[in-house]
Amino acid sequence: MSIRAKSGKIEKFIFNTAQNYLHQAVESQLRSLGMVRCIVLKGRQQGISTYISGRFYSKVTHRMGCRAFILTHASDATNNLFDMTQRYHDNCPAIVKPKVDTSNAKELYFGGIDSGYKIGTAGNKTVGRSQTIQLLHGSETAFWENASEHAKGILQTVPYEKGTEIYFESTANGTGNYFHEQWQLAETRQSDFIPVFIPWYWQEEYKREIPEDFTVQSDEVDLIDIHGLNAMQIMWRRYKIMELSAGGIDGNKAFLQEYPNTAIDAFQISGENGFIPPEIVLRARKCIVKDPYGALVVGVDPARFGDDRSSIIRRKGRVAYKLQSHVKKDTMELVGICHRIIIDEQPDQMAIDIGGLGAGVYDRLLELGHGDILVGVNAGGTPLDQDKYSNKKAEMWGLCHDWLRQTPCQIPDVDTLHADLCNIRYTLDSNGRLVMEGSETMKKRGIRSPDEASALVQTFAKPVEYKLNKKNKDNLKAAKILGKSTHEYKLRSLDGN
């Protein structure tokens, strides 16, 4: 296959890093599921549409009765993608090049194998509805007009059968839209779609020469440490931010949306009142704390509604680990999971949100004889520090925020937890006390309930006494031998360390 490179030259199609990563992901799903359902979040000009178009052209020219349909957000994008497909056909070797029976501005039809390739623009809500499609590419889905209506219609044209493929790919366009909604569902495994994120710095050409007086700025230190950026990539980023800053636009925020480092960057909160900064969460994801020491606290956030997750996480001192999330588990199933954790792992404390379904979980675990370690958490209850926090929920989030800021700190390297921690907003009441956003308010602006983060903050609900059994004493002795100060291993503290 041949493509038009960014230089304008026609070149042989060789996968770049982003294309190869996507290829590996969808081929893995194809082997396991027999079909592809994929949602791709990426930066600008990373070759994802080029990959999908080439993949589709190969399939429609090598299979009988295979129809592909591409739906784009704007007419110029429609034309560009069809030109790309036409270029694949024009440069196809004659020995495998099928005869074209229909060729116009938006369709290639190969009558000999009854296969074809059509393209349309998301404007007319009925576009594509009358067809039966095996391969569907939704391009820049976050920018579709009437995206939900389009998707509802066009998805029905693709049968749930082996060999079919559906891709939604886009740069981000804020939160609360169809693309963001589908990304959240894919992240939490509540749909057939796999989420694939492509960071900007995988592009080999996103580099610039370094001037002699180059020095690293404070906001670039984490980019180098966490993402492994080099000086040439840093220079490219600086120039791109300057380009995006025209007309009073915040270039830094624009860059994060157009060229994200993480999915959290792409779906950045539109306001300035996100409570936990993404950079401290990312740092905790990449940190490794050897031999964690402290009380074992298990946080449990039972699902309140049908689409919410029941989430469970463990925390021992500076390390949170073994995150579990379950969808559509009833009370007794969740009780069984918690009971097994208590028996097998012998935590010092299990803190359970007792709002909604959680009250039943807590009561049943009490009946099972676990009352000595259970803590029932009422998010609206009175905090220990009433001068600083409006209620118990605010206090737990505040303590979790402070815990994340301290180093070292390790959390599971999981995108869904990262998003849950960073998506929640805050305000201050008339007394200057912290007030956290409610889950229902988050859902109204298109953000899922932060269930996994809520499980983590439950571990800060109540001071917990660390039981110094022989194993713990040996660990403390070893820590002292290694020269660690004893204040790192307090037996009692407000945050459970």
N, C-alpha and C positions, 0 to 999 in steps of 0.2 A: 504494500500500500504506500501511497505517496501523500504528503500533506504540504500545505504552504506554511513554511516556518515564519517566525516573527520577523525574520530578515526580509521576507518576501520571496525567498527562493523555494522552489519545489524540491522537497527532499524526501528520502525514504523515512517512513514512519517507524521510529524507534522510541519505545516507552521512556518517558522521564520518570523521576522518582515517584511523583504523585500518581501517574497513570499506572505504574507497576504496582503500587500499594493498593489502588482500587481494584486492579485486575486480580490480585491475589485474594482480596476479600470476597469478591463476587464469585470467583471460581470455587472458593471454599464453600460458600453458601449453595452454589449450584450442585456441588457434589453431595452435600448433606440434605438439601431440601428438594433438589430436582428442578428448581426454578430460582429466579433472582428477584428480590424485592429490596431495593437499596435507596437510602436517602443520603446525599452527599453535601456536606457543608465545607465550603472552601473559600480561598481568596480569589482575587481577580487573575485571569489569564494563566491558569495552571494546567490547561489542556484536558479538562474533564469532558467537555462537550466533544472535543476531538476524539477522545478515546471511545465514548459511547457511540458516536456516529460511525466510527470505523468498525466497531464491534457489530453494530446493527447491519451495516452494509455487507460485511462478511457473512452474516447469518442469512439475510434475505437472498443472497446470491448463491447460497449453497444448500438451501432447504426448499422443499416443495411447499407451496401454500403458506408462506411466512410473510406476514404483513407488519411493517414497522410504522409507527407514527410518532412524530416529534412535535411537541407543543411548546412554543416560546412565548416570552412576555411582550415582545415588540416586533413590528414588521421588519426592521433592519436586522434583528437577530434571526428572524425566520429566513430571510434571504441569505445571510451569512452561513447558516447551518446547511441550507440546501446547496449552496455553492460548494461547501465542503464535501457533501455527499456526491455531487456531480464530479468533483475532482477525483474522488476515490474511483468512481466508475470510469472516468476518462483514462486513468492510469492503471486500470486493472489489466493484467496479462490476458491476451486474446484467448488463450486456451481455457480460461475459466470465466471469461466475461460473457454474461448472458445477453441475449438479444433484447433490446428495449422496444416495447410495443407502444407505451405511452410515455411521453416526456414533455413536461411543461414546467412552469416556474415553481410548482409545488408538488410534483409527483414524478416518480419513476416506477413504471410497471413492466415486469418481465413476464410476458404471457406464456412463454414456454414452460416456466416452472410455477406459474400462478402466484408469484410473489411480488411484493412492491414496497415502496417507501414513500410516505406522504408526510407533509409538514404543514402546521397551521399556527395561527397567532391567537393567544388568549384574549379575546375581545367578545366575540360571539359566544354566548353560553352553550350553544348547541354544537360547536365545532368538534368534529371527531366522534360524536355520539352514535352515528348510524353504522359504524364499522365494527368488524371483529378483528382485534389486534392481538398479535403475539408479543410484540416488542414495543414498549412505550417509554419515551424519554420526555420528562417534564423539565424544561430548561429555565433557569432563574425563577423557580416556582415562587419564591418569596415576593416577587414583583408582579405576579399575575393579578389582573383585575378579576374580581368574583372567583377567587381561587377555590373556595369550598364548593361552589356550584360546578365549576369546571371539573374538579377532581371527582366529585360525586358521579358525574356523568361519564367521564372518560375512563375511570377505573372499572366501570361495569362492562366495558368493551374488551377487557383482557380476562380471559378465563383463568380460573385457578387450576392450571394444569402444568404438567412437566414441560420444561423448555421455554416457558413464558418468562419475560423479564420486564420489570418496571423500575425506572430510575427517576427520582426527584433530586435535582441538584441546583444549588444556588449559593450565592453569597447571602449573608444575613440582611434582613431589612427590619430590624427591631424585633420586638416580642409581641405575642398575642395574635399573630397572623397564622394562616394555614400551615406554612412551612415550619414555623417555630413549633406549632402544636404537634405536627407529625414528627419533628425531631425529638421532642420530649417523649412521645409515645415509643419511638424506636429506642431511645436511650434506656427507658425503663422496661424494655422487652414486652410492651403491651400491644405490639403490632408485629406483623410478619417482616417488617423492614429492619435491615441492619443499618446502624448509623456509621458513616465513614467521615471522619474529619481530616482535612488536608491543610496543614499549616503553611504559611507563605514561604518560610525559609527553606523549604525543600526545593524551591526553584533555583537551579544553578545560575541563571542569569540575573537573579536579584542581588547584584553586588555592584559596588562602585570603588574606584581607586581611592586609596587612603592618602590624605595630605600629610605633609611632614609634621605639622603641629597637632596631629590627631591625639586627642585624649578622651578617655571614657567618661561620660557624664553620669551623674548619680542615678538617673532613671534608667540607665542602660546596664547597670551592674547585674541586676537579676536576669535580664535577657541573656547575658553572657553565661552566668552561672547555671541558670535553670534550663535554658533552651540550647545552650552551646553555640550561640551566634559568634561569628568571627568579626573582625574589624571591618571588612569589606561589606558584610551584611548590615552592620550598624550604620555605615555611611549611606548605603542605599535607603535604609529606613529613614534617616534624617532628611534626605532630599525628598523622599516621597511625602513625608509629613509636611514639609514646606509647600509642596505642590497642592496638597489637600487643604491647606490653611487659607486659601484665597477666599475673599468675600466674607471674612469674619467667622468662618467655620473653624471649629475646634479640630485642628489637624490631627492631634493625638487620638481623639475618639474616632474620627473618620478613618484613620489608619487601622485601628483595631477592628472596625467593621469590614473594611475592604480587604485587609490583609491580617487576619487574626492569627495570634500565636496558639490560642486554644478556643474551643467552642464557647467558653464563657466570655472571652473577649468579643467574639462575633455577636453574641446575643447580649450585649452590654445593657445594663439598666439605663433607661433614658434619662432618669433624674440623677441627682447627685447624692442621694441618701441611701445607697446600698450600705448595709451595716458592716459586713465583713469584706475587706478588700481581696480581690482575686489573687493578688501576688502572694499574700501570706498563706493562702490555701495551697497554691501551687508549690510553694516552698516546702510545706508540710507533706505534700504528696511525694516529693522527691527525696525527703530526708529519711535516713535509716538510723534508728536508735537501737543499738545492740543491748541485749540483756535488760529489757524494761523492768523497772522495779517500782512497786507500789501496790495498793489495793486493787483488786480486780472488780470493776464496776461494770454491770451490763445495763445498757439503756434500751428501753423498749418503747416504740411508738406504734400502737395498734392503729390499723386503718379505721377511719371514721366513715368513709363513703366508698362506693363501689369501685371507683378507679384509683383510689389512694393505695399506697403500699403499707403493709405492716413491716416495719424496719427494726432491726436489732443490731447493736454493735457493742463491742467490748472495749474497755479502756483500762490500761494499767499505767499509772503515772503519766509519762510523756508520750505514750503510744496508744493510739486507737486502732483497732484491728478487727478482722473477721466480721465484716459487714454482711448482713443478710437482708434481703427484701423479698416479700411475698405479696402476691396480688390475689385478692378474692379468697383469703383464708378466713374461715369462720372462727368464732371464739374458742371452741374446743380444740381446733387444730393448732391455734396459736398457743393455747395453754400447754398442749403437748410439746411443742417446740421449746417453750420456756422451761418447762419441767425437766426436759432432757438436758438443757444447758446447765441447770442448777445441779443436777445429779452428776453430770460428767465433768463439769469445769469448776464446781464449787466456788462460785463468786462470793466476794465479801458483801456485795450489795447488788440488787436488781431493782432499778428505778423504772416504774411503768406510768405512762400518762394515763390517768384514770378518766379522762373525758371520753364520752361515747362508749365504744366497744371496750376500751381499756378497763373500765370498772368491772366488767364480767371476768376479764382475764385475771385481774388482781384478786378478786374474791375467790375464784376457783383455786388459784395458787395458794391462797391462805388456807383453804380447806385441805389442801394437800400437805400442809405442815411446813410451809416455807416462810412463815411470818417473821422469823428472826432476821431475814435479809431483805425483805420486800420494803420498798418505799413507794407509796402511792403519790403521784405528782399531780397536783391541781394547778394548771397553768395560770389560772386567775387568782391563785391564793396569795397570801402575804409573803413578801420576800424577807430574807434575813436582814438585808440592808434597805430599809424603807426610805432612806433619804436619797438613794441613788437609783432605785428601780421602782417602777410603777406596780409590778406584780411579779409573781414567781417566774413566769415565762421570760420576762425581760432580764431578770437576775441570771437565769441559766444561760441565756444567750450572751449576756455580758461577760460571765465567767469563761464561757467557751471562747469568746473573742479574745480575751486576755491570754488564755492558755495557748491559742494559736499563734499569738504574737511573740511568745517566748520561744527561745530555741535552746536545745533541739526539741522538735515536736514532729511526730509522725502520724499520719492518717492514711487510710487505704487510698491507693492510687486509682481512684474511680471517678469518672466524669460526672456521674449522677450526684454523688455526694458533694463534689465541687460546686455544681450548679445549685444544689439545695442550700449550701452555706452562703452563697453569694447573691442569690436572688431576692432574699428577704430585705425589706426596707424598715426604717425606724423613724421615729419622731421623738421629740421631748415634750412632756406635758408642762403645764403652767408653773410647776415647781422645779422644772429642769430635770425631771427623772426620765429614764429611758422607757420608751413604749415601743414594742415590736409589732409589726404588721401581722394581721390575722390571715389564716389560710384562705378564708373566703374572699378577702380583699385581693389576695394574690391571684386567685382563680379568675376574678373579674377582669384582671388585666392580662389574662392568658398565661399565667405562671402556675405550674403544678404545685400542689402542697409539698413543702420541704420535708418529707417524711424521714429521709435518711439523716439529714441534719438534725431534725428534732430528736431522733434516737440518740445522737451524740450529745446534744445538750442535756438530755435527761441524766447523763452521767455526772452532771454538776448540780444535781438537785439538792443533795444533802451531804454534809460532812460524813466521812466514813472512816471507821477505825481499821487500820491495817493489822491483820492477825499475824503476829510474829511466830509462825511455826518454824520447825527446824530448817526447812528449805529456804524460807525468807531470811532467817538469821545468817545462813551460809552465804546468801546473795549479798547481804549487807556487809558481811565480813570481807567478801571478795571485792566489793565496791571500794571499801576503805583501803584495802591493799593496793588497788589501782590508783589511789590518790584522790578519789572523788570526795568532796566535802560532804559532811553528814547532813547539812541543811538541804541537800538535794533529795534527801530521803526522809522527810518528816513523816512521823507516824500518824499524825492527824493534821488536817488542814481543810479549809473551806472548800477547795476545789477537788478534794479527793486524792491529791498527789501523795 
